[in-house]
Amino acid sequence: MQRLAAIGECMVELRHRDAGVMELGFAGDSFNTALYLARCTPPSRLAIDYVTALGTDPYSAAMREFWHSEGIGSAAVAHLPDRLPGLYLIRTDEDGERQFFYYRSAAAARELFRNDAGDRLLAALADYDVLYFTAITLSILAPEARERLHVALGAARRAGRLVIFDSNYRPAGWASPEAARAAIAPFLDQVSLALPTFEDERALWGDATPAETVARYRSRGIEVAVKCGGEACLLGDGGAVPVPARLAPVDTTAAGDAFNAAYIAARLDGRSPVEAAYSGHILAGTVIQHRGAIMPRDIVIPGFPAYRPRQANPG
């Protein structure tokens, strides 16, 4: 059985059911991928922990219970009594595109890797076979915490671990594009597999085409699949994997995170990048038919028999 650690921030999510009523959930980009990975992969093959910091409040406790119900462990969590989880609200337009409104300046995850508890978590990363993080993960970390994570991921990569990255560039999380590029660039030397979205890469690095994004990652020896929204994704060998069916989205939240989960699950199962990308499209296409980042557990996905919720040891 392999072990995977997803690193980042899980937040309290409020999404509109109608103009005056909101529904509470828990989500966050790297967490969404961890959750969909847990639903895609039998617990006998992959154990998943989420690495973050939380408070000791009722919402943090409810969040951990939700993780456990999905088979995600919370042993790699720093508990900070004077902090709370971050909060965000989602509004979607008539085309399913969303806007996010964040309340996270005092979120516990912003203290990750900055104290003794953080050092313990960093040391534990060496015990995992697969490590997953995103540029949003990097954006919430203080510079010294970011450097500590960089060192830990470098050690993991030298030890033969699989390090997976999604650029997931959100301008609001950075002082400037230059600051984002300066923070992200050193981490690319530690990455084995990249799952970026072309729109983010164009905004961050100025790529004119998905092929330029592929070439940039391939020049570093990184396996890459570039997501292009509702269009075909582009793989490292230059091949394009089309979306199986065009669907009008209800809510595009977490589409890329779901694609990443199915792609990673397929690759860990020994399937080819083409097969992995096809699975990614199927899962993402299903997720966008439901509101919020996390779709209901009982959804049946045609051609995706491994997809299911699971329960696992919380530790």
Secondary structure, DSSP 8 states (H G I E B T S, - for coil): -EEEEEES--EEEEEESSSS-EEEEEE-HHHHHHHHHHHHS-TTTEEEEEEEEE-SSHHHHHHHHHHHHTTEE-TTEEE-TT-B--EEEEEE-TTS-EEEEEE-TTBGGGGTTSSHHHHHHHHHGGG-SEEEEEHHHHHHS-HHHHHHHHHHHHHHHHTT-EEEEE----GGGSS-HHHHHHHHGGGGGG-SEE--BHHHHHHHH--SSHHHHHHHHHTTT-EEEEEETTEEEEETTS-EE--SS----S--TTHHHHHHHHHHHHHHTT--HHHHHHHHHHHHHHHTTSSSSS--TT---TT-TT---------
